């Protein structure tokens, strides 16, 4: 036990990281424009998409057009939230088999694993 505490700093912890805390990169832009492009097209950009009644199709289409341009972390995050809302809406409201609770099992084509 004495050996472990020999390298401790004043606070009693054996290790204190140097520098400031850093986050990590999340490839949201790539997911939206490549890996999840079919879901974006179906749930967000398609004519008559359910979420257009909440957000406005012109606004959403403009957002996705800007997403194709210069990288912008804030725009990426906003687009990611819109897709998540569209998936949630599709799962819990749009495809409901039971009008009482609005819940059912998600379909495989929406959530590929």
N, C-alpha and C positions, 0 to 999 in steps of 0.2 A: 504494500500500500504506500509506503514511503517513496518508492521510486516513481509512482504515477504522479504524486503531488509535487515532486521535485521540479518538474517542468511547468508548474502552474503559474499563472500570473497573479496579481494581487486579488482579483475577484474570486479566485479559487477554481477557475475553469482551465483545463489543460490546453485550450486552443482559442485564439481570438483572431478572426479573419482580418486581413489587411484590406484597406480601401472601402469604398461604399458598396452597399448592397446593389446587386444587379438582377434584372429580370431575365427572361429568356424569350427567344423569337418564336412566334406562332405563325405558321405559314397560311394565314387566313386568305390572303389574296389568291394564292395558288389553289387552295381548296375551292374557293368560289368560282374561279375562272376555268379550272380543269377538272379536279376530282369530283366536285359536286355540281358541275355545269348543267347536267340534265335536270337535277332537282331544282336549281335556280330557274331554269327555263320553264319547267312545269308549274312550280308553285308560286313564283314571283313575277315572271315576265310574260307568261302566257296570256293571251286575250281572255278576259273574264276571270283572271286569277282572284280567288276569294279575298286576299288581303288588300286588293285595290279599293275595296269599299271602306277600309280603315285608313289607308295611307294615301290613296290617289295614285293611279297608274302612271301619270305623267311624272310625278315626283320619284317614284320607284325606278322607272326607266331611266330618268336622268341620272339618278344615283349610280345605277349599274353602268351607264356609259362613262361616267367620271371614274369609276373603278378601273376601267381599262386603261386609263391614262397614267399620269405620274403617281408613284406610290404615296399613299397618305394613310397613316396608321388609324387616324380617327375615322376616315371614310371606310376603311376595311372593317373596323369594329361595328360601325353603324350598319353596314351591309350584312355582316354576320348576324347581328341581332334581328334584322328583317327576315333573313332566311329561317332563323330559329323560330320566330313568331309564326311564319307561314307553315312550318312543319308542325308546330304545336297546334295551330288552328286546324290543320288538316286531320291530325290524329284525334283531337278532342271534340271538334264541332262538325266539320264538313262531311266526314264519313261516318257519322254516328249511326250505329244500328239500333241504338236504344234512345229514343227521345227523352227518356226520364233522366238519365245521368250524363249523356253526351260522351261517354267513354267507350273505347273498344281497343282491340289489339292493333298495334301499328302494322301497316302492310310492309312487306319486304321490299317493294320497289321504292319506297320512300326512304328507308333507312338501310342502305347496303352495308354489310359487314365485311 
